[in-house]
Amino acid sequence: MLFGLRCIWENLNQRQKELYKFYDVELLSYNNEQDKVIAINQLSIWLNTMTHVGQYYFIPWNIGKHWMLIIAMTSGRVVFLNPLKSKIPSDIAQMIKAAYANISSNAIVFGKNGPEIWTFACPKQPYNYECGYYVLTYIRDMLQHSNPIEAIKAKFGGLSQYSEDDHLLPLRQQWLSQLLPLIYKN
């Protein structure tokens, strides 16, 4: 996931890098209630860094070996995309609401009474092992539009699932071509 996010980040122009941020997925992992509180605090700190109206913060979230995507916006809206199901898990919703409750009063994030969580239809993975690629493909596809939410509202071009040959394989090949030079520097 981290390498995929890095590949997407490297292909953004400077203006996009100001508007689109990617959350460190390691900061959301937790094994107990104390870790969960730390994760919520880290998320609050990060949301407090929103400095531009119209920013989108992409938060890949992994629970139980399954990747989902949260997109936090300065409007106070949060978009939830899940390649398996359409409903947001209650523990994720609770953590997001707790993080928003901790946002400082001078932060640019609106909706301080709690986020408005939107769930949209998105391409669904056909098997249990493609969720990471689906989440990264959602991000890549959204960032190809001037307004990422419009890509979601257009239901990702009407796709019910991504084609292995047209979407996932080219993505894997692109990232492999970027990874191999890092592995074999000599």
C-alpha positions in Angstrom: 0.0 0.0 0.0 2.7 2.5 0.9 4.7 1.9 -2.3 1.5 2.3 -4.3 0.7 5.6 -2.6 4.3 6.7 -3.2 3.9 6.0 -6.9 0.7 7.9 -7.1 2.3 10.8 -5.2 5.3 11.0 -7.5 3.0 11.4 -10.5 1.2 14.5 -9.0 2.1 18.0 -10.0 2.9 20.6 -7.4 -0.6 22.0 -7.2 -2.1 18.5 -6.8 0.5 17.8 -4.0 -0.9 20.9 -2.1 -4.5 19.7 -2.5 -4.2 15.9 -2.1 -2.5 14.3 0.9 -2.1 10.6 1.8 -2.3 9.4 5.4 0.4 7.1 6.7 -1.5 3.8 7.0 0.7 2.6 9.9 -0.7 5.4 12.2 -4.2 3.9 12.2 -3.3 0.4 13.2 -4.2 -0.6 16.8 -4.4 -3.7 18.9 -6.1 -2.4 22.0 -8.1 0.5 23.3 -5.0 2.5 24.3 -3.6 2.2 20.8 -7.0 3.1 19.4 -7.0 6.4 21.3 -3.5 7.1 20.0 -4.6 6.4 16.5 -7.6 8.8 16.9 -5.3 11.5 18.3 -2.9 11.1 15.4 -5.8 11.4 12.9 -7.0 14.5 14.7 -3.5 16.1 14.5 -3.3 15.3 10.8 -6.8 16.7 10.0 -5.7 19.9 11.8 -3.1 20.3 9.1 -5.7 21.0 6.3 -4.7 24.5 5.1 -6.5 24.9 1.8 -10.2 24.9 1.1 -10.8 22.1 -1.3 -8.2 19.8 0.1 -8.7 16.0 0.0 -7.0 13.7 2.5 -6.9 10.1 1.3 -6.9 7.6 4.2 -6.4 3.9 3.2 -7.7 2.0 6.2 -7.1 -1.7 6.9 -9.1 -3.7 9.3 -9.0 -7.5 9.4 -6.7 -7.7 6.4 -9.1 -5.7 4.2 -8.4 -2.3 2.7 -11.0 0.5 2.5 -10.7 4.1 1.6 -11.7 7.2 3.6 -11.5 10.6 2.0 -11.7 13.6 4.4 -12.5 17.0 2.9 -12.3 20.5 4.2 -16.1 20.7 3.9 -16.4 18.4 6.8 -17.6 15.6 4.6 -16.0 12.2 4.6 -16.4 9.7 1.8 -16.2 6.0 2.4 -15.4 3.5 -0.3 -15.2 -0.2 0.2 -14.4 -2.7 -2.5 -16.4 -5.4 -0.8 -19.4 -3.8 1.0 -21.1 -0.5 1.0 -21.6 0.1 4.7 -18.9 1.8 6.8 -17.9 -0.4 9.8 -19.1 1.1 13.1 -15.6 1.2 14.6 -14.2 3.3 11.7 -17.2 5.7 11.9 -16.7 6.1 15.6 -12.9 6.8 15.2 -13.6 9.3 12.5 -16.2 11.1 14.6 -13.8 11.1 17.6 -11.0 12.5 15.5 -13.3 15.3 14.2 -14.3 16.1 17.8 -10.7 16.8 18.6 -10.1 19.2 15.7 -8.9 22.6 16.9 -11.3 25.6 16.6 -8.9 27.4 14.2 -8.6 24.5 11.8 -9.9 25.0 8.2 -11.9 21.8 8.4 -15.6 22.6 8.5 -18.3 20.4 10.0 -16.9 20.6 13.5 -20.1 19.2 14.9 -19.1 15.9 13.4 -18.4 14.8 9.9 -21.1 14.0 7.3 -20.1 10.5 6.2 -21.1 9.7 2.6 -21.0 6.2 1.2 -20.8 5.8 -2.6 -21.1 2.9 -5.0 -17.7 1.9 -6.3 -16.2 -0.9 -8.3 -16.4 -4.1 -6.3 -13.6 -6.6 -6.1 -14.6 -10.1 -7.3 -12.2 -12.0 -5.0 -10.9 -11.5 -1.4 -7.4 -10.6 -2.2 -7.6 -7.5 -4.5 -8.7 -4.8 -2.0 -5.4 -3.0 -1.9 -5.2 -2.6 -5.6 -8.8 -1.5 -5.7 -8.2 1.2 -3.1 -5.1 2.4 -5.0 -7.0 2.4 -8.3 -9.8 4.4 -6.7 -7.3 7.0 -5.7 -5.5 7.0 -9.1 -8.8 7.3 -11.0 -10.1 10.1 -8.8 -6.9 12.1 -9.1 -7.3 12.1 -12.9 -10.3 14.4 -12.5 -10.1 18.0 -11.5 -12.7 17.2 -8.8 -12.2 13.7 -7.3 -15.7 13.6 -5.9 -17.2 14.1 -9.4 -15.4 10.9 -10.4 -17.1 9.1 -7.6 -20.5 10.6 -8.4 -20.0 9.4 -12.0 -19.7 5.9 -10.5 -16.1 5.5 -11.8 -17.4 5.6 -15.4 -20.1 3.1 -14.6 -17.8 0.3 -13.7 -19.1 -2.4 -11.4 -15.7 -3.9 -11.1 -12.2 -3.2 -12.5 -11.0 -5.3 -15.4 -7.9 -7.3 -14.6 -6.4 -6.6 -18.0 -7.4 -3.0 -18.4 -7.0 -1.6 -14.9 -5.2 -3.8 -12.4 -2.5 -5.4 -14.5 -1.3 -2.1 -16.0 -1.2 -0.6 -12.5 0.9 -3.6 -11.2 3.2 -3.4 -14.2 3.7 0.4 -13.7 4.5 0.0 -10.1 6.8 -2.9 -10.7 8.7 -0.9 -13.2 9.2 1.8 -10.5 10.1 -0.7 -7.8 12.7 -2.7 -9.6 15.2 0.2 -10.0 15.0 0.8 -6.3 15.7 -2.8 -5.5 18.5 -3.2 -8.1 20.4 0.1 -7.8 23.6 -1.4 -9.1 
